């Protein structure tokens, strides 16, 4: 089961457009139908409907397209992508119920950056630094990431890990990647022992390029899960069983 989420920050609609394009190609144009043989897809095109309804041309004025976009927060001015753990908002409570009901095996959360200008159209975060089950981490490091890199390179949309400055606003301080807390989508997925692929398309790149890069990523994940999903599923079941039977004690 693949869960794809878009527009939790509604000013960053690349995932909404990429997902709708892909599912149009599957359902209407008859492409990639075989990819549904072994994978079920859950798609949330607009995770933040309040922010999406606040639609206009000036919500992210430095972003290179589209002409209009939604707003970052919901109607209560709460950032949903900080609420996976606390579940203060109705939207995230509904998301948690959907997750628990469906138990997805792979999760994609689609974004655009807030202004960084990088060489790559697409950067990403995937929790592989020790905060997820070791065997699932190994599956990501040895199986998923190398194959994805190769596919995206061949498709003309190379990717790179998401990085930030060691000292904020100081490029000379160097670049760093970090683990994410469970308040964020990919950190939350890791606590549930699921690969959570956070996509950050760079807002200064042309919108068409950002959507295409997101489209090809979702398409690749579908292909990869059709080939390797049963192995991932076994690793998840084992990890869930170990978590359920582990007894913690205070020394």
Secondary structure, 3 states (H helix, E strand, C coil): CEEEECCCCCCCCHHHHHHHHHHHHHHCCCCCHHHHCCCCEEEECCCCHHHHHCCECCCCCCCCCCCCECCCCCCCCCCHHHCCCCCCCHHHHHHHHHHHHHCCCEEEEEEECCCCCCCCCEEEECCCCCCCCHHHHHHHHHHHHHHHHHHHHHCCCCEEECCEEEECCEEEEEEECCCCCCCCHHHHHHHCCCEEEEEEECCCCCHHHHHHHHHHHHHHHHHHHHHHHHHHHHHHHHHHHHHHHCCCCCC
